[in-house]
Amino acid sequence: MNRTKEPYSSLYKMLGFYPENIQLYELAFLHKSSSIEGDNGKWLNNERMEFLGDAILDAVVADIVYKHFQYGREGFLTNTRSKIVQRETLNRVAIEIGLNKKVVYSTKINSHNNYMYGNALEALIGAIYLDKGYRACYKFIDEEIIKKHVHLDRIARKEVNFKSSLIEWSQKNKMEVSFNLIESFIDNEGNPVFQTEVTLFDVSIGIGIGYTKKESQQNASKMAVRKLRKDKEFQAYISELKEKLQQEQSSEDSFNELPDENEEQGTDSDLHDKSFE
């Protein structure tokens, strides 16, 4: 192995170590739009490694956050971890470490409107785990991601508006989300409690409880965002539902070109007479 040549030297700058199995990292950079056929006839891309890296990243960040905020309560620690592993943060970090220059994807894909670089960062963590093990993953996440690109105290204070993010995402993708108050009641201490459900295409995607309607909507949106981001089967279901509804809408629009039966229409003789004027 000649470690002075590409891609070993560039990966060393990014990772802080030389890879053993370079093929794992090459697969981690392969977006599904540029899948290749493997020896077994199945198409290969970085989605499986993304799944693995996502789980490892959650565990490592949880440990780092737990140790850094020694007196943080469970809700605070959970929210802080969520802010670190959310797609916006991972996408930013991926670009800052130069991962955007290594991802292989179809030119038909608009890289500015999705989180392929953040996904590739998770796949990279999966590759590190398979190549070097958990300790190497922990060291990479701690030293190359957190310490260099994430300010723990600052990000912990940052308020994430999941409802606004969900609405913005739905509008960008031409989908409609609705927030419905399921019930409200008084708890044992006399405090009002609200339960809200958020739906997409009339499908429930999140339920939240809070002491205000706003808090319950925020918690419902947080659950929805996590489900939409992590559940691959649910993503496929929503995409199929969206495509079906768009086809139905297109079919309905084609009939709207017909004249309204209540509109005044000239007779055939009128049209005939006018043609000779």
Buried (B, 14 or more C-beta within 10 A) or exposed (E): EEEEEEBBEEBBEBBEBEBEEBEBBBBBBBBBEBBEEEEEEEEBBBBEBBBBBBBBBBBBBBBBBBEBBEEBEEEEBBBBBBBBBBBEBBBBBBBEBEBBEBBBBEEEBEBEEBBBBBBBBBBBBBBBBBBBEEEBBBBBBBEBBBEEBBEBEEBBEEEBEBBEBBBEBBEEEEBEBEBEEBEEEEEEEEEEBBBBBBBBBEEBBBBBBBEEBEBBBBBBBBBBBBBBBEEEEBEEEBEEBBEEBEEEEEEEEEEEEEEEEEEEEEEEEEEEEEEEE
